[in-house]
């Protein structure tokens, strides 16, 4: 490229001076013009102006457990080890859970395949990287940030027949003698999945079972299982187990979650007009707060059904359950059972949607209230619209303000509350279900809104534990999320004991920020763990890592990366003095032209 810049400089001088460029009086001027034009062309082209000394590329081997899902007889892992030894000249690194130098021929054991440590090291060292992988990376988009000269060598195996359990959706708190509804998601491997049978067990007692059909490659199937909870109140393990003849990988056939079995309901939910809001509010009671909950739905005048089994129940029984519940939630016609304050004794939430469509209102602010610390961080600018009642009773505080889009002065109150003589809140809006249906930050906003509201209503008296596990089934390699419990301290100490022959004990400190109710603790190995904390205990079930779940190998062999490489030839723009030299040469040419009498 430097030769092209020189040629362009000579061409510019020739165009400017023509045949007279060789005359003794004009030659110095033409030379100055050629040099200035060549420097400007080199800067425009960013031409290299030195010798490159490119470093030897590093070799990074994906050591995640996904290699182990290959069909029998696949030699991809052995071939990857041989390639790493050859390309790295006997030196290479493994990555997955961490990045480390490891030249052994041990099998892959990492529970994740994160490329982040590789890209961070490459950015600091400026060395290209050869990535050896089976094609399944957690963050493949980071390959573009590797230095130039990097490449991927994908070595996938032919997949085998496999059926895995990828999700188990079930309440964390169950009522003994009550119905249980669980949704289990099955995932097929790259060669499909054979037909089998899905079972649900509470500890060792069967709860429900269902046959499952054969699945196409990488197909998903959601199965609803319903049964009855039995046994004494306790902390228990709920397991979903799939069995199928010819299944390649048995370690992903079980998914477990810790649950609390209670004898009495801590919350009763009654809806006179079941809709999406009612369904999601019940799910929040059971999932976000882990409250043992009984829900009733009115399907016609005087006709009520229990949630789950849809068994018929008398209206008088619903009224009695609301009256005795520590927390009562009435959705729809809040005066059906008489004056709500007289019909209930415990904390009360009245979920009263507007009678008519009031147009689109958008949550915009969380005024000072007991819920403000949790609601202040809601993404108000991206929440879906609500329908808000024109007026609510005047409470001790206002929890949520809604505003019309484009109308700065048009506001309505969507939530009010009273602190005494007992805690009562009124929601005068509907459409919250849209927040959860949109997923992502909006779903988290839904959980924060109803979770903080329910926590305030029950004052933490229904569960004396300082922290409880949050979220869905826990997998090895993933950080464990905890929700703040009755303890208001920002630091909670956990003693975690593994149920095994060694009985290893872990001491963990959870630190809750002032504005959040969720904290994380480090990942644990697969197994069952008993957890003790201030106020009680719970149980953790840590499942097989996500690396054992089937997924498509999306990576292909080829060149990647685009950032700078240490040792590359320096370019013209790296030398600031070239800009100054070009200007000085042009100035010198102009002065000499004037002295020679040229214009």
C-alpha positions in Angstrom: 0.0 0.0 0.0 3.0 2.3 0.6 4.0 1.9 -3.1 0.5 3.0 -4.1 0.9 6.1 -2.0 4.3 6.9 -3.6 2.7 6.4 -7.1 -0.1 8.7 -6.2 2.4 11.4 -5.0 4.4 11.2 -8.3 1.2 11.4 -10.3 0.0 14.5 -8.5 3.4 16.2 -9.1 3.3 15.2 -12.7 -0.2 16.6 -13.2 0.8 19.9 -11.4 4.1 20.6 -13.2 4.0 18.4 -16.3 7.2 18.1 -18.4 8.7 21.2 -16.6 9.1 19.0 -13.5 12.5 17.9 -14.7 13.8 21.5 -15.1 16.4 22.5 -12.5 14.3 25.5 -11.4 11.1 23.4 -11.0 12.5 20.0 -9.9 12.7 20.9 -6.1 9.1 22.2 -6.2 7.8 19.0 -7.9 9.7 16.9 -5.4 8.1 18.7 -2.5 4.7 18.3 -4.1 5.3 14.6 -4.6 6.4 14.0 -1.1 3.4 15.9 0.4 1.0 14.1 -1.8 2.5 10.7 -1.0 2.2 11.4 2.7 -1.4 12.5 2.4 -2.2 9.4 0.3 -0.6 7.2 2.9 -2.6 8.8 5.7 -5.8 8.4 3.7 -5.1 4.8 3.0 -3.7 4.2 6.5 -0.8 2.4 4.9 1.5 0.3 7.0 4.9 1.9 7.4 6.8 -0.8 9.3 7.5 -4.5 9.5 5.0 -6.8 11.2 6.0 -9.2 13.9 2.8 -11.2 14.5 2.8 -13.3 17.7 2.1 -17.0 17.7 -1.7 -17.6 18.3 -2.9 -19.0 21.6 -4.9 -22.2 21.6 -8.1 -22.4 23.8 -10.0 -25.7 24.1 -13.6 -25.8 25.1 -13.7 -28.1 28.1 -17.5 -28.1 28.7 -19.5 -31.2 29.4 -21.5 -30.8 26.2 -18.9 -33.0 24.5 -20.2 -35.9 26.6 -23.6 -35.9 24.9 -22.1 -37.2 21.7 -23.3 -40.5 20.2 -21.3 -43.6 21.1 -18.1 -44.0 19.3 -17.5 -40.3 18.6 -13.8 -39.4 18.8 -14.3 -35.6 18.6 -12.9 -35.0 22.1 -9.7 -37.0 21.4 -9.3 -35.3 18.1 -9.7 -31.9 19.8 -7.0 -32.8 22.3 -4.6 -33.9 19.5 -5.3 -30.7 17.6 -4.7 -28.5 20.6 -1.3 -30.3 21.2 -0.3 -29.8 17.6 -1.5 -26.2 17.1 -0.2 -25.1 20.5 3.1 -26.9 20.2 2.4 -28.7 23.5 0.9 -25.7 25.3 -2.8 -24.8 25.3 -5.6 -23.6 27.7 -9.0 -24.9 28.6 -12.0 -22.7 29.1 -15.5 -23.2 30.3 -16.1 -22.4 34.0 -12.7 -20.7 34.0 -9.6 -20.2 31.8 -6.5 -22.2 32.9 -3.5 -23.9 31.5 -4.2 -27.6 31.3 -2.4 -29.9 28.9 -3.7 -33.2 30.4 -6.0 -35.5 28.6 -8.7 -35.5 31.3 -12.3 -35.6 30.1 -14.3 -32.3 29.9 -15.9 -31.4 33.2 -16.8 -27.7 33.0 -20.5 -26.9 33.6 -20.5 -23.9 31.2 -18.8 -22.9 28.0 -18.2 -19.2 28.6 -15.8 -17.5 26.1 -15.5 -14.3 28.2 -12.2 -15.2 30.0 -10.7 -16.0 26.6 -11.7 -12.7 25.0 -10.6 -10.7 28.0 -7.2 -12.3 28.0 -6.8 -11.9 24.2 -7.7 -8.2 24.4 -5.1 -7.7 27.1 -2.4 -9.7 25.3 -3.2 -8.7 21.8 -2.6 -12.3 20.6 -4.9 -14.1 18.2 -6.6 -17.3 19.5 -7.5 -20.6 17.9 -10.7 -21.8 19.6 -11.4 -25.5 19.5 -15.0 -26.3 20.3 -17.9 -28.7 19.7 -19.9 -25.8 18.3 -21.9 -25.0 21.5 -20.8 -21.8 23.1 -22.8 -19.8 25.7 -21.6 -16.4 24.3 -20.5 -17.1 20.7 -21.1 -13.4 19.8 -17.8 -12.6 21.6 -15.8 -14.3 18.9 -16.1 -11.1 16.9 -14.1 -9.2 19.6 -11.0 -11.5 19.3 -7.9 -10.1 17.6 -7.4 -10.4 13.9 -6.0 -13.7 12.8 -8.1 -15.7 15.3 -10.2 -18.7 14.1 -12.6 -21.3 15.2 -12.2 -25.0 14.7 -15.6 -26.7 15.3 -15.6 -30.4 15.8 -19.2 -31.5 16.4 -20.2 -35.2 16.8 -23.2 -36.8 15.3 -25.9 -36.5 18.1 -27.6 -39.4 19.8 -31.2 -40.1 20.8 -31.8 -38.1 24.0 -34.8 -36.8 26.0 -34.1 -34.2 28.7 -36.1 -32.2 31.2 -35.4 -28.5 30.7 -37.9 -26.8 33.0 -40.2 -27.6 36.0 -42.8 -24.9 36.8 -44.4 -25.5 40.2 -45.2 -23.5 43.3 -42.5 -23.4 45.9 -45.1 -23.8 48.7 -47.7 -26.6 48.7 -50.8 -27.4 50.8 -51.1 -30.9 52.1 -54.3 -32.5 50.9 -54.6 -29.8 48.2 -54.2 -30.2 44.4 -50.8 -29.8 42.7 -50.4 -28.6 39.1 -46.9 -28.8 37.6 -45.7 -27.9 34.1 -42.7 -30.0 32.8 -40.9 -29.1 29.6 -39.1 -31.9 27.7 -36.4 -31.3 25.1 -35.3 -33.7 22.5 -31.7 -34.2 21.3 -30.3 -33.8 17.8 -31.4 -37.3 16.8 -34.9 -37.0 18.4 -36.2 -38.6 21.5 -37.9 -42.0 22.0 -41.3 -42.3 23.6 -41.3 -42.7 27.3 -43.1 -42.0 30.6 -42.9 -38.9 32.8 -43.4 -39.2 36.6 -43.8 -36.6 39.4 -42.7 -37.6 42.9 -42.9 -35.7 46.2 -39.9 -37.1 48.1 -40.4 -40.8 47.2 -44.2 -40.7 46.9 -45.7 -40.8 43.4 -47.9 -37.7 42.7 -48.7 -38.0 39.0 -47.5 -39.6 35.8 -48.1 -39.4 32.0 -46.9 -41.1 28.8 -44.9 -38.9 26.4 -44.6 -39.4 22.7 -41.5 -39.6 20.6 -40.1 -36.2 19.7 -38.5 -34.8 16.5 -34.9 -33.5 16.7 -34.6 -30.5 19.1 -38.4 -30.4 19.6 -39.9 -29.2 22.9 -43.0 -30.5 24.6 -44.8 -29.1 27.7 -46.7 -31.6 29.8 -49.2 -30.7 32.5 -49.2 -33.0 35.5 -51.8 -32.8 38.3 -52.0 -34.7 41.6 -52.7 -34.4 45.3 -50.1 -33.4 47.9 -49.9 -35.8 50.8 -47.9 -36.2 54.0 -47.0 -34.1 57.0 -45.9 -30.4 56.8 -42.1 -30.4 55.9 -39.5 -29.3 53.5 -39.6 -31.8 50.6 -38.0 -32.5 47.2 -40.3 -32.6 44.2 -38.8 -34.5 41.3 -39.8 -34.9 37.7 -38.3 -38.0 36.1 -38.6 -39.1 32.5 -37.7 -42.7 31.4 -37.3 -43.8 27.8 -35.7 -46.8 26.2 -32.6 -45.9 24.2 -32.1 -42.6 25.9 -28.4 -41.5 25.4 -27.8 -39.3 28.4 -29.4 -40.3 31.7 -28.0 -37.4 33.7 -30.5 -34.9 32.2 -33.6 -37.1 32.9 -34.3 -35.8 36.4 -35.2 -32.3 37.5 -35.8 -31.5 41.1 -36.9 -28.5 43.2 -37.2 -27.9 46.9 -40.7 -27.1 48.2 -42.4 -26.4 51.5 -45.4 -28.5 52.4 -47.8 -26.7 54.7 -51.0 -27.7 56.5 -52.8 -24.3 56.4 -53.1 -21.7 53.7 -51.3 -18.4 54.4 -53.2 -16.6 51.6 -56.6 -17.0 50.0 -57.4 -15.6 46.6 -61.0 -15.2 45.4 -61.8 -13.9 41.9 -65.4 -13.1 40.8 -64.2 -12.4 37.3 -61.2 -14.6 36.4 -58.9 -13.2 33.8 -55.2 -13.0 32.9 -54.6 -10.6 35.8 -56.2 -13.0 38.3 -54.1 -15.9 37.0 -50.8 -14.0 37.2 -51.6 -12.6 40.6 -52.1 -16.1 42.0 -48.9 -17.2 40.3 -47.1 -14.3 42.0 -48.6 -15.3 45.4 -47.2 -18.8 45.0 -44.0 -18.1 43.1 -42.7 -14.7 44.0 -43.6 -14.8 47.7 -43.7 -18.7 48.2 -46.9 -18.3 50.2 -49.1 -21.4 50.6 -52.1 -20.2 48.6 -55.7 -21.4 48.0 -57.4 -19.8 45.0 -61.1 -19.8 44.1 -62.8 -18.6 40.8 -66.4 -17.8 40.3 -67.6 -19.1 36.9 -71.2 -18.2 37.3 -73.6 -16.7 39.9 -73.1 -18.9 43.0 -70.8 -21.3 41.2 -67.2 -21.4 42.4 -64.3 -23.7 41.5 -61.0 -24.3 43.2 -57.8 -23.5 41.3 -56.0 -26.6 39.9 -58.6 -29.4 40.1 -61.6 -27.1 39.4 -63.6 -28.9 42.1 -66.9 -27.3 43.0 -67.0 -25.4 46.2 -69.8 -23.5 48.0 -69.8 -19.7 48.1 -70.1 -19.9 51.9 -66.9 -21.9 52.1 -65.1 -19.3 50.0 -66.4 -16.6 52.3 -65.2 -18.5 55.4 -61.7 -19.1 53.9 -61.4 -15.3 53.2 -62.5 -14.5 56.7 -59.9 -16.8 58.4 -56.9 -16.2 56.0 -53.9 -14.2 57.3 -53.9 -12.6 53.8 -57.0 -12.3 51.7 -57.1 -11.1 48.1 -60.4 -10.3 46.4 -60.4 -9.7 42.7 -63.2 -8.3 40.6 -66.4 -7.5 42.6 -64.8 -6.7 46.0 -68.2 -6.2 47.7 -69.6 -9.6 46.8 -69.1 -10.9 50.3 -70.2 -7.7 52.0 -68.1 -4.8 53.2 -64.5 -6.1 52.6 -63.2 -4.9 55.9 -65.9 -6.8 57.8 -65.6 -9.9 55.6 -61.9 -10.4 56.4 -59.7 -10.4 59.5 -56.2 -10.5 58.2 -54.3 -8.3 55.7 -56.4 -7.4 52.7 -55.8 -6.7 49.0 -58.7 -5.5 46.9 -57.9 -5.9 43.2 -60.7 -3.8 41.7 -60.3 -3.3 37.9 -62.2 -0.4 36.4 -65.8 -1.2 35.3 -65.2 0.4 31.8 -62.2 0.6 29.5 -60.5 3.8 30.6 -58.0 3.9 27.8 -54.2 3.5 28.0 -52.5 4.7 31.1 -48.8 4.2 31.8 -47.2 3.6 35.2 -44.9 6.6 35.6 -43.9 7.1 39.3 -43.7 5.5 42.7 -44.4 8.2 45.4 -43.0 7.8 48.9 -44.6 4.7 50.4 -43.6 1.4 52.1 -43.2 0.0 48.6 -41.1 2.8 47.2 -37.6 1.2 47.8 -38.7 -1.7 45.5 -40.7 0.2 43.0 -38.4 3.2 42.5 -36.2 1.2 40.1 -39.1 0.0 37.8 -38.4 0.7 34.1 -41.4 3.1 33.8 -40.4 4.2 30.3 -40.9 0.7 28.9 -43.8 -0.8 30.8 -47.0 -1.8 28.8 -50.1 0.2 29.4 -52.8 -0.3 32.1 -56.5 0.6 32.4 -56.9 2.7 35.5 -60.1 3.6 37.5 -60.9 7.3 37.6 -60.8 7.5 41.4 -59.7 5.5 44.4 -60.3 6.0 48.1 -57.9 8.3 49.8 -55.4 6.0 51.6 -52.5 6.6 54.0 -50.2 6.5 51.0 -50.2 6.2 47.3 -48.0 3.5 45.8 -48.2 3.9 42.0 -49.1 6.8 39.7 -50.2 6.4 36.1 -50.1 9.0 33.4 -51.6 9.3 29.9 -49.0 9.3 27.1 -48.4 12.9 25.9 -50.6 14.4 28.7 -48.3 15.7 31.4 -51.1 17.0 33.6 -53.3 13.9 33.4 -52.5 11.5 36.2 -54.4 8.8 38.2 -53.6 6.8 41.2 -53.4 3.0 40.6 -52.5 1.8 44.1 -53.3 3.1 47.6 -52.8 1.6 51.1 -53.5 1.9 54.8 -51.1 0.9 57.6 -53.5 0.6 60.5 -55.5 -0.8 62.2 -54.4 -3.6 59.7 -52.7 -3.5 56.4 -55.0 -3.0 53.5 -54.2 -2.1 49.8 -56.4 -1.3 46.8 -55.4 -1.7 43.2 -57.7 0.2 40.9 -56.2 -1.0 37.5 -55.9 -4.0 35.3 -53.6 -5.0 32.5 -50.6 -5.9 34.8 -50.5 -9.3 33.0 -49.0 -7.6 30.0 -45.9 -6.8 32.1 -45.3 -10.5 32.8 -46.2 -11.7 29.2 -43.6 -9.3 27.7 -40.8 -11.1 29.6 -37.4 -9.7 30.5 -37.2 -6.5 32.5 -41.0 -6.1 32.3 -41.6 -9.5 33.9 -39.1 -8.6 36.6 -41.0 -5.4 37.2 -44.2 -7.4 37.6 -42.5 -9.6 40.2 -41.1 -6.6 42.0 -44.5 -4.8 42.1 -46.6 -7.8 43.4 -43.8 -9.3 45.4 -43.2 -6.1 47.4 -46.9 -5.5 47.8 -47.6 -9.0 49.2 -44.5 -8.9 51.4 -45.7 -5.6 52.9 -49.2 -7.0 53.4 -48.1 -10.1 55.3 -45.3 -8.2 57.2 -43.1 -11.3 56.8 -45.1 -13.1 59.6 -46.1 -16.1 57.3 -42.4 -17.1 56.9 -39.9 -16.4 59.6 -36.9 -17.5 57.6 -34.3 -14.8 56.8 -34.0 -15.9 53.1 -35.7 -18.3 50.7 -34.5 -19.7 47.3 -36.0 -17.6 44.4 -36.7 -18.6 40.8 -37.0 -21.9 39.0 -35.1 -25.1 39.3 -31.4 -24.6 40.2 -28.7 -26.0 37.9 -25.0 -26.7 38.6 -22.8 -23.9 37.3 -25.5 -21.2 37.9 -25.4 -18.8 40.8 -28.2 -19.4 43.3 -30.7 -16.6 43.7 -32.2 -15.8 47.2 -35.1 -13.6 48.1 -35.0 -11.6 51.3 -37.3 -13.1 54.0 -38.6 -11.9 57.3 -35.2 -10.6 58.4 -34.7 -7.0 57.4 -30.9 -7.2 57.8 -28.8 -6.6 54.7 -26.5 -9.6 55.6 -27.8 -13.1 56.1 -25.6 -16.1 57.1 -26.5 -19.5 55.6 -25.1 -22.9 56.6 -25.4 -25.3 53.7 -24.8 -29.0 54.3 -24.6 -31.5 51.4 -26.6 -34.7 51.7 -23.8 -37.1 50.9 -21.2 -39.4 52.5 -18.9 -36.5 53.1 -21.5 -34.2 54.4 -19.5 -31.1 53.3 -20.6 -27.9 55.0 -20.6 -24.5 53.3 -20.9 -21.1 55.1 -22.4 -18.4 52.9 -23.0 -14.7 53.5 -25.9 -13.2 51.5 -25.7 -9.4 51.1 -28.9 -7.6 50.1 -28.6 -4.1 48.7 -30.9 -1.5 50.2 -33.1 -1.3 47.1 -33.2 -5.0 46.2 -34.8 -8.0 47.7 -32.7 -10.6 45.8 -29.1 -11.7 46.4 -26.9 -14.4 44.9 -24.6 -17.1 46.3 -22.0 -19.1 44.4 -22.9 -22.2 42.3 -23.0 -25.6 43.9 -22.3 -29.1 42.6 -25.3 -31.3 41.7 -27.0 -32.8 44.7 -29.3 -32.2 47.7 -28.4 -29.6 50.4 -30.0 -28.7 53.7 -29.8 -25.0 54.4 -30.1 -23.5 57.9 -30.5 -19.8 58.6 -32.0 -17.4 61.1 -35.7 -18.3 61.5 -35.7 -21.8 60.1 -34.4 -24.0 57.3 -35.0 -25.1 53.8 -33.7 -27.5 51.2 -31.9 -27.0 47.9 -31.9 -29.3 44.9 -29.1 -28.6 42.5 -29.6 -30.3 39.1 -27.4 -31.3 36.3 -25.7 -28.4 34.4 -27.2 -26.8 31.4 -24.4 -28.2 29.3 -26.1 -31.6 29.4 -29.2 -30.2 27.8 -29.4 -30.8 24.1 -28.9 -27.8 21.8 -27.9 -27.1 18.3 -24.2 -26.7 17.4 -24.3 -23.3 15.7 -20.6 -22.7 15.3 -18.7 -23.4 12.1 -15.0 -23.5 11.4 -13.5 -20.3 10.0 -11.8 -17.0 10.7 -13.1 -14.7 13.4 -12.1 -11.6 15.2 -11.4 -8.0 14.1 -9.6 -6.1 16.8 -6.0 -5.1 16.7 -3.2 -7.6 17.1 0.0 -6.9 19.1 3.0 -6.8 16.7 1.0 -5.7 13.7 2.9 -3.3 11.3 2.3 0.3 12.5 0.1 2.3 10.1 0.6 5.9 8.9 -2.0 7.3 11.1 -0.2 6.0 14.2 2.5 8.7 13.5 1.1 12.2 14.2 4.2 13.9 12.9 3.3 12.8 9.3 0.3 15.2 9.4 2.7 18.0 10.4 5.2 17.0 7.7 2.6 17.1 5.0 1.6 20.6 6.0 5.2 21.9 6.2 6.1 20.4 2.8 3.1 22.2 1.2 4.0 25.4 2.9 7.7 25.1 1.7 6.5 24.4 -1.8 4.3 27.5 -1.8 7.1 29.8 -0.5 9.6 28.5 -3.1 6.9 28.9 -5.9 6.5 32.5 -4.9 10.3 33.1 -4.9 10.5 31.5 -8.3 7.8 33.7 -9.6 5.2 31.0 -10.1 1.6 31.1 -9.0 
